[in-house]
Amino acid sequence: MIQDFRLHGVVSEQIEYFATIAGHDISHRYFFEEGKDAQGHPRVRFFSLGSELILSAQDVTHKGNGGSFCEYMFGGDQPIEDLMRSEVLNRLIMYGGVATENRRGIEFVPQTQGAEEYSRIFFEGHAVTNYFFFVYMEKGDEFTEQQALILRHVGKRLKRSPHVGRGDDLGLVHELLAELDMPRCMLFLIRLVHKQHDAFYRLFREVYHRDRSVSDRDGERLHALASHYRINHFDQERMKIDVIYKHPDNKRIIDEYKDVLIEGERDQEISHTQRARLIRLRTLCVRNDIPIILPNILDELLLKNRAVAEVHEPTYIQECREIFEGIFLREWKPDKLITQEDLAKLLWAKRKATEGQDPTFDGILMDTVRICDELSEQEGNDGPLENFGYIVTHFDRYDATYMIINHLAFNEDAELSGDKLRSLIGHKKVFDGIDPDLFYTLFIVPILRNKYLTHFGRNKIRAVDGGLRTIERGDQSVADVLKTISEIRHQEQLYLSIYDRVTKRIHDVYTRIHSKEQREEMRKQLISELSMDMEIDTPLLDRLLNQTILNINKEIYYTDRLLPQIVHEENANLRRDFFDNSGLDRFTLEELERKYYEQHKMDGKNLVALQAG
């Protein structure tokens, strides 16, 4: 006996549908028909006793029970109750459902029909895929009773089922039929797909998942596809953000960031401990090439409902608002594009918002692009959108430069390719065209001041800065600069290898050898062993070994002498003084503190408090 029946069709250039009908003895039932509307466009109707769903070229018309649902997109509109439950994956709307007077539940009114245009469905729901459904029931209950029964049986499952995001219609149907537990019912499930959005989403996912970045060539492919299908900037951005979030390496860190914010939302404040964790996770975002806009979006979604003291906006946010408002207030003409001074202010606003973890800037940006798209589509006014696009090209250059430099600085495995160095040359030329010192002050100075930067990371950034200048003067070639940076990276890898080899020897032997002669004898033994195992010239080996021993001595001194005193006296000044003058990077020292607290079985909350200052 046939248990399920599936259909696939197209109703317009943009929209296709996948219908799955499942239930008891469906082979002997008539439940759909095809035809044309008054304009001759395709029209398909699915129906059962008292319920129907009609797909036309422009909209969806529904009558009877059921509703619609889709997977939540990262950063989209989402009730705070759903956002704070990690198991809730999907958005569900039941026909006729309204909030009760106390807003703690839902009740149904006898509204049995309505219509929704596709543009609204894919704007308010998922940009690519949205579902509609209804249920044939043998019992002829009132509409409100049917809806209450369906919600009670499958509402929880619909909001949590992973089949929705996977597009696994058959798995979802049989999952819901099991929850309904009505022997003679039939379930109608219709999945709508926006074909053009789907093509953009798939292409971006393909190029981003390749190496968690988008090359200039791939960026041109995406731009060409979006232009061909006339996909607006707002939909492009939310699809990109959703793809970036769903990358497994990104999702793990962003979900942890979200969990910390949820703790703060439940407590109605972000504690010092939680703030320290958030800052650390933001640092991990940078180290793992995760765009900072993802945690910024969560800040805006989860912190906006808490009561906060009224504060005046900083100057850079005020200037940012003024510049973007100017896009709409001016009568657009080619000679009224954003000025160089405007661009410099906006780029600095982006930098300050990143450093200060201020989501206001990204909020202004998203509001601006939405209004630009609305003006373009509804009024045919493309001026603001062109102005905004001019700004966004510089923001794209900023993001590309920021990611290349930070990845090189904080990731010892990172290589600087010729393409990336040439990209930096092009970006620097544009930024220097805005202001001769903009590239250096915007990217180089802040990273050299970063307390988490290692000795070798600092050398690589200085080599990049100096190399770009010598290339511009014609004193060096791209190959020359790449060779210099490669040599620093090679020394860094040698140092880390030597460090791993020497650490155990230092901790096991050196701490019990006190005379200068004994220490020198051990050093000679290490040089002999390392020379046999590693391809490295003696002067370089000697220098790296001396550097390794010196750094480990500092680590031992901090762990054995200073840290117990700091913990006992709660002496933040002593800790800060060592951090500032030891020459060791902050990640190394914080890792020593973590091991010390674990070894002595001390409270981890006190460690977080210590590291938060």
VEXMARLO-723534 format. One record per residue (C-alpha): chain; x, y, z. Coordinates in pm, 1 decimal, m for minus. Layout:
   kette       east      north         up
       A          X          Y          Z
...
END
This chain:
   kette       east      north         up
       A        0.0        0.0        0.0
       A      132.5      345.9      m93.6
       A      234.0      539.6      220.8
       A      368.0      861.2       68.1
       A      354.9     1050.1     m257.8
       A      595.6     1321.6     m376.0
       A      561.0     1588.6     m644.9
       A      800.6     1848.5     m781.5
       A      700.1     2147.5     m989.7
       A      771.8     2507.3    m1086.3
       A      528.5     2798.5    m1054.5
       A      755.4     3083.8    m1171.1
       A     1112.8     3164.2    m1274.8
       A     1194.4     3211.9     m907.3
       A      983.2     2956.5     m719.6
       A      973.4     2578.0     m728.6
       A      792.8     2342.0     m493.1
       A      841.0     1993.4     m352.2
       A      519.9     1842.9     m217.8
       A      507.3     1532.1        1.9
       A      169.6     1376.9       92.0
       A      174.2     1088.2      335.1
       A      m75.5      894.1      541.2
       A     m328.7      612.1      530.5
       A     m430.2      467.2      191.2
       A     m345.6      777.9      m12.1
       A     m354.7      583.3     m340.9
       A     m735.2      596.7     m341.1
       A     m766.5      968.1     m277.8
       A     m774.4     1270.8     m504.6
       A     m582.0     1551.9     m339.5
       A     m428.3     1785.0     m599.2
       A     m497.8     1948.6     m932.7
       A     m303.8     2165.3    m1177.6
       A     m427.4     2448.5    m1395.2
       A     m369.9     2810.1    m1493.6
       A     m478.5     3136.9    m1339.3
       A     m654.0     3422.6    m1520.9
       A     m320.7     3545.1    m1663.3
       A     m227.8     3200.0    m1792.1
       A       37.0     3134.4    m1527.7
       A       76.4     2788.2    m1369.0
       A     m138.8     2717.6    m1065.7
       A     m141.7     2407.3     m844.8
       A     m390.9     2325.8     m570.3
       A     m352.4     2075.8     m284.4
       A     m667.9     1999.2      m85.8
       A     m846.3     1772.6      156.5
       A    m1164.3     1799.7      358.7
       A    m1189.8     2167.7      464.0
       A     m826.5     2258.3      391.5
       A     m639.3     2366.3       80.5
       A     m317.3     2529.8      m35.7
       A     m293.4     2703.3     m374.4
       A       39.9     2795.3     m532.2
       A       25.1     3059.9     m802.9
       A      300.7     3252.4     m978.1
       A      272.4     3539.2     m726.7
       A      156.9     3401.3     m394.5
       A       36.6     3120.3     m169.4
       A     m330.8     3103.4      m74.4
       A     m434.7     2885.5      217.7
       A     m758.3     2779.8      388.1
       A     m823.6     2543.5      677.0
       A     m580.5     2408.9      933.7
       A     m200.5     2397.4      935.3
       A       56.2     2670.8      903.1
       A      409.8     2747.7      786.1
       A      758.7     2696.5      922.8
       A     1124.7     2736.3      828.9
       A     1472.2     2712.4      977.0
       A     1587.7     3023.3     1160.8
       A     1868.7     3207.1      980.7
       A     2154.1     3329.3     1198.1
       A     2094.0     3686.8     1305.6
       A     1735.3     3701.0     1174.9
       A     1430.3     3811.2     1369.2
       A     1372.1     3554.8     1642.6
       A     1163.9     3571.4     1962.9
       A     1388.7     3596.7     2265.5
       A     1226.5     3280.6     2408.0
       A     1338.6     3080.1     2102.5
       A     1680.1     3245.6     2088.2
       A     1754.5     3142.0     2446.2
       A     1672.9     2774.1     2379.8
       A     1956.4     2609.1     2189.4
       A     1734.0     2315.8     2092.1
       A     1488.4     2541.8     1904.4
       A     1595.2     2547.5     1539.4
       A     1284.5     2649.0     1348.6
       A     1023.9     2923.2     1321.4
       A      659.6     2805.2     1333.2
       A      343.7     3001.5     1245.9
       A        2.1     2840.8     1296.2
       A     m296.2     2985.3     1108.8
       A     m525.5     3181.2     1339.2
       A     m280.8     3173.3     1631.4
       A     m275.2     3477.8     1859.8
       A     m107.8     3539.7     2193.5
       A     m321.1     3502.4     2505.3
       A     m390.5     3804.9     2726.2
       A     m104.8     3719.3     2963.2
       A      118.7     3654.4     2656.9
       A      227.6     3320.8     2806.2
       A       46.2     3099.4     2558.7
       A     m140.3     3088.4     2230.0
       A     m506.9     3059.9     2138.5
       A     m681.7     3030.1     1801.6
       A     m942.2     3246.4     1629.4
       A    m1165.4     3100.4     1355.2
       A     m968.6     3257.9     1067.2
       A     m941.7     2993.0      796.8
       A     m793.8     3163.0      496.3
       A     m530.8     3407.3      379.6
       A     m271.5     3481.0      112.0
       A       99.4     3564.4      121.6
       A      319.4     3691.6     m158.6
       A      645.3     3506.1     m216.5
       A      849.4     3823.0     m161.0
       A      710.0     3848.5      191.0
       A      748.0     3476.3      262.6
       A     1118.5     3473.2      175.6
       A     1184.2     3810.2      340.8
       A     1018.8     3734.6      674.4
       A     1110.9     3365.6      675.8
       A     1411.5     3183.9      535.4
       A     1577.6     3341.5      230.7
       A     1597.8     3005.9       47.4
       A     1347.9     2749.3      180.2
       A     1007.6     2775.8      351.3
       A      746.4     2509.4      432.1
       A      366.1     2504.5      439.8
       A      154.9     2219.3      576.1
       A     m196.9     2105.2      664.6
       A     m352.4     1784.8      799.3
       A     m655.1     1582.6      689.2
       A     m839.9     1454.7      994.5
       A    m1122.3     1205.6      985.1
       A    m1291.5     1379.0     1277.7
       A    m1466.3     1698.6     1169.3
       A    m1368.2     1916.3     1465.4
       A    m1394.0     2294.1     1455.2
       A    m1098.1     2475.6     1299.1
       A     m978.0     2611.5     1633.6
       A     m992.5     2264.0     1790.5
       A     m799.9     2113.3     1495.5
       A     m527.0     2376.8     1527.6
       A     m496.7     2326.0     1903.1
       A     m470.5     1949.4     1847.5
       A     m203.8     1983.4     1575.3
       A        0.2     2228.5     1781.2
       A      m17.6     2005.2     2087.9
       A      101.4     1699.6     1892.7
       A      363.0     1835.8     1650.9
       A      439.5     2197.4     1752.9
       A      735.2     2107.7     1970.9
       A      874.1     1868.5     1710.3
       A      839.1     2120.6     1426.9
       A     1036.6     2381.4     1619.1
       A     1315.8     2136.0     1700.4
       A     1342.5     1897.8     1405.4
       A     1682.6     1903.7     1224.1
       A     1508.6     1759.4      914.7
       A     1383.3     2112.5      833.2
       A     1729.6     2259.8      782.5
       A     1845.6     1952.6      590.0
       A     1550.4     1962.0      349.0
       A     1471.6     1599.3      439.1
       A     1100.5     1608.9      359.4
       A     1038.3     1234.6      385.6
       A     1213.9     1207.3      720.4
       A     1019.5     1508.9      848.9
       A      682.9     1374.8      729.1
       A      720.5     1038.2      899.6
       A      853.7     1207.8     1212.6
       A      539.9     1425.1     1227.5
       A      301.4     1137.4     1147.6
       A      446.9      944.9     1440.5
       A      384.7     1244.8     1666.2
       A       27.6     1292.7     1536.5
       A      m55.4      926.8     1607.2
       A     m384.9      945.5     1411.9
       A     m429.0      620.6     1212.7
       A     m635.7      763.9      924.5
       A     m488.2     1114.8      893.1
       A     m300.9     1255.1      592.8
       A      m19.1     1507.5      613.5
       A       40.5     1757.3      333.3
       A      390.0     1909.4      332.8
       A      490.5     2164.2       66.5
       A      846.5     2297.3       54.0
       A      897.6     2619.8     m141.7
       A     1245.0     2699.2     m275.3
       A     1360.5     3036.6     m409.2
       A     1575.5     2907.1     m695.8
       A     1781.1     3224.2     m741.7
       A     1855.2     3263.7     m371.2
       A     1936.3     2893.1     m358.7
       A     2193.0     2933.1     m637.5
       A     2362.5     3222.6     m455.6
       A     2354.6     3040.7     m119.5
       A     2507.1     2725.1     m268.0
       A     2781.0     2913.8     m453.6
       A     2879.7     3115.7     m147.5
       A     2882.2     2800.2       67.5
       A     3101.2     2624.7     m190.3
       A     3362.6     2902.8     m208.5
       A     3358.0     2984.9      164.9
       A     3386.5     2625.2      285.0
       A     3687.5     2572.2       58.9
       A     3922.7     2769.2      287.2
       A     3692.9     2987.3      501.6
       A     3750.5     3294.3      288.0
       A     3640.1     3438.6      m46.3
       A     3904.6     3521.7     m305.3
       A     3875.9     3821.9     m536.1
       A     3790.7     3590.4     m824.7
       A     3515.6     3413.3     m628.1
       A     3387.9     3752.4     m511.4
       A     3346.6     3854.2     m874.7
       A     3153.1     3531.8     m946.1
       A     2919.8     3600.3     m653.8
       A     2869.7     3961.0     m758.4
       A     2792.5     3857.0    m1116.5
       A     2539.0     3596.8     m999.6
       A     2368.5     3841.5     m761.8
       A     2352.3     4107.3    m1035.4
       A     2212.1     3858.7    m1286.6
       A     1932.8     3753.0    m1050.4
       A     1890.0     4104.2     m900.0
       A     1938.5     3974.0     m545.2
       A     1938.9     4273.3     m311.3
       A     2223.6     4346.5      m68.6
       A     2013.8     4267.1      238.7
       A     1935.9     3911.9      121.1
       A     2295.3     3860.6        8.2
       A     2427.7     3959.7      350.1
       A     2191.4     3742.8      552.1
       A     2266.6     3439.5      333.9
       A     2641.8     3500.7      367.3
       A     2615.8     3538.9      746.2
       A     2412.2     3217.9      772.1
       A     2670.1     3020.3      569.1
       A     2963.0     3160.9      769.1
       A     2793.1     3074.2     1099.2
       A     2713.6     2716.7      993.5
       A     3074.1     2630.4      915.4
       A     3152.0     2375.9     1193.5
       A     3469.7     2554.1     1308.6
       A     3284.6     2883.8     1338.5
       A     2966.8     2743.4     1492.1
       A     3145.6     2592.2     1789.4
       A     3292.9     2924.4     1902.7
       A     2988.6     3137.1     1819.1
       A     2752.3     2899.1     2003.0
       A     2972.5     2924.0     2311.9
       A     2964.1     3302.7     2283.2
       A     2585.0     3283.0     2260.0
       A     2566.6     3062.4     2571.5
       A     2758.9     3322.5     2774.0
       A     2522.5     3596.8     2657.6
       A     2223.6     3380.0     2750.0
       A     2364.2     3341.3     3103.3
       A     2389.6     3719.1     3125.2
       A     2038.0     3765.9     2989.7
       A     1894.9     3531.7     3252.7
       A     2087.2     3712.7     3527.6
       A     1992.6     4051.5     3377.6
       A     2358.0     4158.0     3378.1
       A     2693.0     4061.9     3231.8
       A     2929.1     3986.2     3519.3
       A     3303.8     4050.3     3516.0
       A     3361.7     3677.1     3469.9
       A     3124.9     3656.3     3174.0
       A     3275.5     3966.8     3018.9
       A     3624.1     3813.5     3042.9
       A     3496.4     3499.4     2867.4
       A     3335.9     3705.7     2593.1
       A     3657.8     3897.2     2529.5
       A     3852.9     3573.0     2513.7
       A     3603.4     3423.9     2265.9
       A     3629.2     3737.1     2051.6
       A     4005.4     3690.4     2049.3
       A     3951.9     3331.4     1934.7
       A     3727.6     3462.0     1656.3
       A     4017.3     3671.9     1528.2
       A     4263.6     3385.0     1563.5
       A     4027.6     3153.2     1373.5
       A     3933.7     3395.4     1093.3
       A     3571.8     3426.6     1210.2
       A     3417.0     3759.9     1103.1
       A     3355.8     3973.7     1408.8
       A     3008.0     4061.9     1282.7
       A     2881.2     3722.1     1410.5
       A     2936.1     3792.4     1782.7
       A     2825.9     4151.9     1721.1
       A     2490.0     4025.5     1591.9
       A     2443.2     3812.8     1903.9
       A     2526.2     4114.0     2122.2
       A     2252.2     4312.1     1954.1
       A     1994.3     4031.5     1972.1
       A     2055.9     3919.8     2330.3
       A     2155.1     4240.8     2504.1
       A     1892.0     4473.6     2362.0
       A     1615.4     4353.2     2595.3
       A     1804.7     4425.4     2915.3
       A     1761.1     4749.8     3101.6
       A     2079.9     4952.0     3071.1
       A     2170.0     5294.8     3198.1
       A     2124.4     5570.5     2945.2
       A     2455.9     5676.1     2796.8
       A     2558.6     5923.4     2532.3
       A     2683.1     5776.1     2207.5
       A     3055.7     5813.1     2142.2
       A     3163.7     6067.0     1883.1
       A     3254.1     5805.7     1620.8
       A     2900.5     5659.2     1631.2
       A     2745.6     6004.3     1601.5
       A     2966.0     6078.4     1299.2
       A     2877.4     5740.6     1150.9
       A     2503.8     5810.3     1182.1
       A     2547.6     6153.3     1030.0
       A     2733.6     6019.8      724.8
       A     2479.9     5742.9      658.7
       A     2186.4     5977.2      710.3
       A     2351.6     6204.7      454.2
       A     2308.0     5928.5      195.3
       A     1930.9     5973.0      217.7
       A     1911.9     6348.5      276.6
       A     2122.9     6456.1      m22.6
       A     1992.6     6472.5     m374.7
       A     2223.6     6212.9     m524.5
       A     2454.7     6318.6     m805.1
       A     2788.2     6169.9     m920.2
       A     2979.3     6464.9     m775.5
       A     2825.4     6407.7     m433.4
       A     2980.3     6069.5     m355.7
       A     3113.8     6005.3       m6.6
       A     3423.6     6218.4       54.3
       A     3765.9     6087.6      153.1
       A     3715.6     6242.4      496.2
       A     3384.0     6055.0      528.6
       A     3551.9     5726.5      433.9
       A     3830.2     5776.6      686.3
       A     3575.8     5844.7      963.2
       A     3372.1     5535.8      870.6
       A     3678.5     5309.9      859.5
       A     3789.0     5435.6     1199.7
       A     3434.5     5385.1     1328.6
       A     3451.1     5023.7     1208.9
       A     3787.3     4980.4     1383.3
       A     3667.6     5134.9     1710.7
       A     3344.4     4933.2     1706.7
       A     3551.7     4614.2     1664.4
       A     3790.4     4701.6     1944.9
       A     3512.0     4813.2     2179.6
       A     3275.2     4523.7     2092.8
       A     3010.6     4783.7     2009.2
       A     2727.4     4631.2     1800.7
       A     2579.1     4974.1     1727.8
       A     2793.5     5020.0     1418.5
       A     2677.5     4694.9     1253.1
       A     2319.8     4779.3     1351.9
       A     2347.2     5112.5     1171.6
       A     2497.8     4934.5      871.4
       A     2215.4     4677.5      845.3
       A     1946.1     4945.8      887.0
       A     2109.8     5152.1      613.1
       A     2129.4     4870.6      359.6
       A     1766.4     4775.4      429.2
       A     1646.6     5131.0      366.4
       A     1864.0     5156.6       52.9
       A     1710.3     4837.6      m87.8
       A     1358.3     4957.5       m7.3
       A     1418.3     5292.0     m181.1
       A     1560.5     5113.8     m484.4
       A     1280.7     4857.2     m515.4
       A      981.6     5067.1     m412.7
       A     1075.0     5412.3     m546.9
       A     1333.9     5329.9     m812.4
       A     1585.9     5555.5     m633.9
       A     1924.0     5386.5     m685.4
       A     2133.6     5681.6     m566.2
       A     2154.4     5582.6     m197.7
       A     2230.5     5222.4     m295.1
       A     2517.1     5331.0     m521.4
       A     2658.2     5552.3     m246.0
       A     2628.9     5266.5        0.6
       A     2794.5     5027.0     m244.7
       A     3086.5     5268.6     m274.0
       A     3127.2     5257.5      104.6
       A     3090.8     4878.0      122.5
       A     3376.0     4825.3     m126.3
       A     3607.7     5000.2      122.0
       A     3464.4     4797.3      411.1
       A     3535.7     4482.0      209.5
       A     3894.6     4597.5      163.9
       A     3913.9     4665.4      537.9
       A     3784.9     4315.2      623.8
       A     4022.1     4146.9      376.6
       A     4323.0     4341.1      508.3
       A     4226.1     4284.9      872.4
       A     4189.9     3909.5      824.8
       A     4520.3     3865.2      633.0
       A     4724.8     4063.9      885.5
       A     4562.6     3915.7     1196.3
       A     4583.5     3560.5     1063.1
       A     4953.0     3605.5      987.0
       A     5019.0     3764.4     1327.5
       A     4836.8     3516.3     1550.9
       A     4858.7     3185.0     1363.7
       A     5202.2     3024.5     1352.9
       A     5089.6     2795.8     1068.2
       A     4976.1     3083.2      847.0
       A     5159.0     3140.7      520.6
       A     5153.5     3466.1      327.2
       A     5102.3     3380.9      m38.2
       A     5198.8     3601.0     m329.8
       A     4831.1     3666.5     m406.4
       A     4762.0     3783.9      m53.1
       A     5069.7     4007.8      m46.3
       A     4968.9     4161.2     m378.8
       A     4618.5     4212.6     m237.2
       A     4771.7     4396.2       59.3
       A     4968.6     4616.1     m181.6
       A     4645.5     4706.9     m362.9
       A     4452.0     4767.3      m41.6
       A     4732.1     4979.9      105.4
       A     4736.6     5194.7     m207.2
       A     4362.5     5261.4     m172.2
       A     4382.0     5335.7      202.4
       A     4684.7     5559.1      157.2
       A     4489.2     5738.6     m112.6
       A     4232.0     5829.1      152.0
       A     4499.8     5936.5      402.0
       A     4877.3     5875.8      365.8
       A     4900.1     5732.2      720.7
       A     4568.3     5547.3      723.2
       A     4697.6     5197.1      647.0
       A     4972.1     5213.0      909.6
       A     4759.7     5363.7     1186.7
       A     4451.1     5154.6     1106.5
       A     4614.6     4810.9     1082.1
       A     4980.2     4805.2     1188.9
       A     4983.1     5018.1     1506.2
       A     4686.9     4845.0     1680.0
       A     4820.3     4494.7     1622.4
       A     5170.9     4583.4     1741.8
       A     5010.0     4704.4     2066.0
       A     4818.1     4379.0     2113.4
       A     4932.5     4206.7     2434.6
       A     4861.6     3863.0     2287.4
       A     5107.3     3911.0     1999.2
       A     5409.6     3680.8     2018.0
       A     5770.1     3777.3     1947.0
       A     5760.8     3609.9     1606.2
       A     5415.2     3749.3     1529.0
       A     5552.5     4097.6     1595.3
       A     5849.9     4032.1     1364.6
       A     5620.5     3912.0     1084.5
       A     5400.4     4223.2     1107.6
       A     5705.4     4450.5     1105.0
       A     5836.0     4260.7      802.7
       A     5503.6     4306.2      623.0
       A     5492.7     4677.7      703.1
       A     5853.0     4735.7      598.4
       A     5819.2     4507.9      296.2
       A     5516.4     4692.8      160.0
       A     5708.7     5019.8      184.7
       A     6018.3     4881.5        9.1
       A     5804.7     4731.8     m268.8
       A     5639.2     5069.5     m323.6
       A     5983.3     5234.1     m347.1
       A     6105.5     4965.6     m584.9
       A     6382.0     4850.0     m348.3
       A     6243.8     4496.4     m312.8
       A     6023.4     4258.4     m508.1
       A     5722.6     4061.8     m385.0
       A     5944.3     3750.0     m382.7
       A     6201.9     3925.8     m161.6
       A     5943.3     4018.6      100.8
       A     5784.2     3673.4       93.4
       A     6127.0     3520.7      150.2
       A     6186.7     3742.4      455.8
       A     5851.4     3651.6      608.6
       A     5903.2     3284.1      525.0
       A     6238.0     3290.7      708.6
       A     6071.7     3439.1     1018.2
       A     5800.5     3173.9      999.4
       A     6067.4     2903.7      962.2
       A     6248.2     3035.7     1269.8
       A     5917.3     3043.1     1457.3
       A     5852.9     2677.3     1376.6
       A     6209.5     2587.6     1477.1
       A     6167.5     2779.5     1802.1
       A     5841.1     2599.0     1882.2
       A     6001.9     2264.2     1805.2
       A     6301.2     2346.1     2024.5
       A     6069.7     2476.0     2295.7
       A     5876.7     2148.7     2303.4
       A     6200.6     1947.4     2319.5
       A     6363.1     2161.7     2586.4
       A     6064.6     2224.0     2815.5
       A     6068.8     1879.6     2972.5
       A     6447.3     1887.0     3016.7
       A     6436.6     2230.7     3176.4
       A     6160.0     2141.1     3419.4
       A     6308.7     1799.6     3510.0
       A     6676.7     1888.1     3526.1
       A     6748.3     2258.8     3531.4
       A     6545.1     2332.7     3841.9
       A     6777.7     2094.3     4032.5
       A     7105.3     2229.1     3885.6
       A     7230.2     2542.3     4052.4
       A     7588.5     2601.9     3943.0
       A     7676.1     2796.1     3627.7
       A     7900.7     2507.9     3513.4
       A     7618.3     2255.6     3546.8
       A     7381.0     2477.2     3348.1
       A     7639.3     2530.4     3073.4
       A     7704.1     2154.8     3053.2
       A     7334.2     2087.1     3008.8
       A     7311.0     2354.2     2737.2
       A     7593.6     2190.0     2542.3
       A     7416.9     1854.8     2566.1
       A     7099.3     2008.4     2427.2
       A     7284.7     2169.9     2136.0
       A     7446.7     1835.7     2054.9
       A     7113.0     1650.2     2060.8
       A     6925.7     1913.7     1861.2
       A     7203.0     1944.9     1601.5
       A     7171.6     1574.9     1522.4
       A     6790.0     1582.5     1498.5
       A     6730.8     1916.1     1322.1
       A     6863.2     2069.6     1001.6
       A     6976.1     2405.5     1138.3
       A     7305.5     2593.5     1141.5
       A     7484.1     2619.8     1475.7
       A     7465.1     3002.4     1524.1
       A     7087.2     3002.3     1466.5
       A     7040.7     2695.9     1687.3
       A     7247.3     2859.7     1960.0
       A     7045.5     3181.2     1940.8
       A     6706.6     3005.0     1941.7
       A     6813.2     2774.8     2223.6
       A     6928.3     3070.9     2433.4
       A     6598.0     3244.9     2364.0
       A     6405.4     2929.9     2457.5
       A     6595.2     2881.5     2785.0
       A     6553.9     3249.1     2874.6
       A     6177.3     3238.3     2813.0
       A     6132.4     2913.8     3006.2
       A     6334.5     3062.2     3292.9
       A     6089.0     3350.8     3296.8
       A     5795.3     3107.6     3294.4
       A     5945.4     2908.9     3585.1
       A     6013.0     3227.4     3779.5
       A     5655.4     3344.9     3724.1
       A     5497.6     3010.7     3818.1
       A     5719.9     2932.1     4117.5
       A     5786.4     3277.3     4263.4
       A     5552.8     3551.2     4147.8
       A     5223.0     3374.0     4083.1
       A     5184.9     3229.6     4436.9
       A     5250.4     3577.3     4574.1
       A     5005.5     3737.9     4331.2
       A     4732.3     3488.0     4419.8
       A     4794.3     3514.9     4794.7
       A     4805.7     3895.8     4799.6
       A     4559.6     3946.5     4513.5
       A     4826.4     4176.8     4377.3
       A     4707.7     4281.1     4031.8
       A     4982.2     4544.8     4001.1
       A     5259.8     4286.3     4042.2
       A     5098.6     4068.4     3776.0
       A     5055.9     4361.0     3538.1
       A     5417.8     4471.2     3589.4
       A     5548.7     4124.1     3497.4
       A     5319.8     4105.2     3196.1
       A     5442.8     4442.3     3069.6
       A     5814.3     4379.4     3120.1
       A     5877.5     4006.1     3075.2
       A     5851.9     4004.5     2696.1
       A     5627.3     3695.0     2710.1
       A     5295.2     3703.2     2529.6
       A     4968.8     3707.0     2724.8
       A     4843.4     3372.1     2591.0
       A     5151.0     3195.0     2729.1
       A     5117.6     3356.4     3070.9
       A     4743.9     3292.3     3094.2
       A     4805.8     2927.3     3005.1
       A     5062.7     2905.6     3290.8
       A     4799.8     3047.9     3526.2
       A     4540.9     2796.9     3408.7
       A     4776.9     2502.9     3470.3
       A     4870.4     2643.4     3812.3
       A     4506.8     2665.6     3920.2
       A     4433.6     2313.7     3791.6
       A     4742.0     2170.2     3960.4
       A     4645.5     2324.2     4295.4
       A     4272.8     2240.3     4246.1
       A     4173.7     2604.2     4288.1
       A     3839.5     2756.4     4192.4
       A     3825.2     2834.3     3818.5
       A     3607.2     3138.6     3883.9
       A     3892.4     3295.3     4077.2
       A     4119.9     3233.8     3777.8
       A     3879.7     3414.9     3546.9
       A     3860.0     3700.7     3795.5
       A     4240.7     3715.4     3813.2
       A     4275.9     3725.5     3434.9
       A     4003.0     3986.0     3405.9
       A     4206.9     4213.2     3634.4
END
